[in-house]
């Protein structure tokens, strides 16, 4: 199974943006069966949902519309309302403040996409 993952990053190398503050999400594909991933350099520009600590549901919706074909979102941090909204829209959200390649390796190593073990990587 191939997963499309969006990384909140301002440089395309590090997961260094809070979900609500991110202006850009870099896209990678992770093939669980081949135990491989591909970073193409593709990214999506979005309007940040954070307005001085306040968030609007419409802003979350606009980001998810831009990331519609993505299965998983990885950010440095994500607030409780963002996490809830993302999960309610059938996407997974993880906080992994590493390089994008390190995060991909960690995701491959875990091989636990559908179980609650991964939730331990996401602060509630």
FENVENRA-V36100 format. One line per field, one symbol per residue. ss: DSSP state (A for helix, B for strand, O for the rest). psi: psi as a letter, one per 20 degrees, with the letter a starting at -180 (. if undefined). burial: I if it has 16 or more other C-alpha atoms within 10 Angstrom, else O. Layout:
ss=???
psi=???
burial=???
This chain:
ss=OBBBBBBBOOOOOBOOOBAAAOOBBBBBBBBOOOOBBBBBBBBBBOOOOBBOOBBOAAAAAAAAAAOOOOOBBBBOBOOAAAAAAAAAOOOBBBBOOOBAAAAAAAAAAAOOOOOAAAAAAOOO
psi=ppqppppoqiijhqnkqqgiipippppqppohgilrrpoiiqrpprpqipmkiqqqhhhgghghghkhjqhqpprgqprhhggggghikkqqpqonmarghgggggggggklhjrihhiiiop.
burial=OOIIIIIIIOOIIIIIIIIIIIIIIIIIIIOIOOOOIOOOOOIOOIOIIIOOOOIOOOIIIOIIOOIOOIIIIIIIIIOOOIIOOIOOOOIIIIIIIIIIIOIIOOIIOOOOOOOOOIOOOIOO
